[in-house]
Amino acid sequence: MRVDGELFAAAKATGADTGRNAAQQIAHWARIGRELESSPHISLHDIQRVLAGEPGASYDDLSELDQAIVRVDWDEQVNKRLASLNFEKEFTK
């Protein structure tokens, strides 16, 4: 499995603090994600509806925990977009 360089670096740094290597830290995070998705306290369906921008799906109607999950996804989307921008190319035009 290929892992994004930024994720690997974060896992390596966090793992150093917790006594895990990068692979163990990523596995740990994956287990946490699996548990969150299967938790009765998380409304995965509602989260997916908000992320998809479905009509009637409101971020404000989500629980605080669900909102936190949405914000993580939004942060990832923003970071991907920012990484793909090439202002030099645009300004040169």
Stockholm file with secondary structure:
# STOCKHOLM 1.0

chainA/1-93         MRVDGELFAAAKATGADTGRNAAQQIAHWARIGRELESSPHISLHDIQRVLAGEPGASYDDLSELDQAIVRVDWDEQVNKRLASLNFEKEFTK
#=GR chainA/1-93 SS CCCCHHHHHHHHHHHHHHTCCHHHHHHHHHHHHHHHHHCTTSCHHHHHHHHHTCTTCCGGGSCHHHHHHHHHHHHHHHHHHHHHCCHHHHHHC
#=GC SS_cons        CCCCHHHHHHHHHHHHHHTCCHHHHHHHHHHHHHHHHHCTTSCHHHHHHHHHTCTTCCGGGSCHHHHHHHHHHHHHHHHHHHHHCCHHHHHHC
//
